[in-house]
């Protein structure tokens, strides 16, 4: 995914999880899994140390249908 705006990368797939860093527009994010919960579509990124980071890639409705996207998938 190529980000279109700044997005927080977190230790967990929740908006209140601890922040790892903020990614910037144009950054390319490689991910290995996704989930839809709490109103967001979350991507899981494998970190260099083998741990995972999580970022919201857009919003979804209660049924899990994506309603927005904060970047471009290629």
C-alpha positions in Angstrom: 0.0 0.0 0.0 1.2 3.5 -0.8 0.0 5.9 1.8 -1.9 9.1 0.8 -1.7 10.7 4.3 0.1 10.3 7.6 -0.9 7.2 9.5 0.2 6.0 13.0 1.9 2.7 13.2 1.1 1.0 16.5 2.0 -2.1 18.5 -1.6 -3.3 18.5 -4.6 -3.0 16.1 -6.3 -0.5 18.3 -6.3 3.3 18.2 -5.1 3.4 21.9 -2.2 1.0 21.4 1.3 2.4 21.9 2.7 4.3 19.0 5.7 3.0 17.1 6.1 5.8 14.6 4.1 7.9 12.2 4.3 6.9 8.6 4.1 9.7 5.9 2.3 10.2 2.6 4.2 8.3 -0.1 5.6 5.6 2.2 5.2 2.1 1.0 3.8 -0.4 3.5 4.2 -4.1 3.0 1.8 -6.2 5.1 1.0 -9.8 5.6 -2.5 -9.8 7.1 -5.5 -7.6 7.7 -8.5 -7.4 9.9 -11.7 -5.3 10.1 -12.8 -4.2 13.6 -13.7 -1.2 15.7 -14.5 0.8 12.5 -11.2 0.4 10.7 -9.4 -1.9 8.3 -6.1 -2.8 10.0 -3.0 -4.0 8.2 -0.3 -6.0 10.0 3.3 -5.1 9.1 6.2 -7.4 9.9 8.9 -5.3 11.5 12.7 -5.9 11.0 13.0 -7.4 14.5 10.3 -10.1 13.7 7.6 -8.3 15.7 4.5 -6.7 14.2 3.2 -3.2 13.7 -0.4 -2.3 12.9 -1.9 0.6 11.0 -5.4 1.6 10.1 -5.7 1.8 6.3 -9.2 3.2 6.2 -12.6 3.0 7.8 -15.3 0.2 7.5 -18.9 0.0 8.6 -20.4 -2.5 11.1 -20.6 -5.2 8.5 -16.9 -4.9 7.6 -17.4 -3.1 4.3 -14.7 -0.7 3.6 -16.0 2.9 3.4 -12.7 4.8 3.0 -9.1 4.1 2.0 -6.0 6.2 3.0 -3.7 5.1 0.2 -3.4 3.1 -2.9 -3.1 -0.7 -3.2 -0.9 -2.0 -6.1 
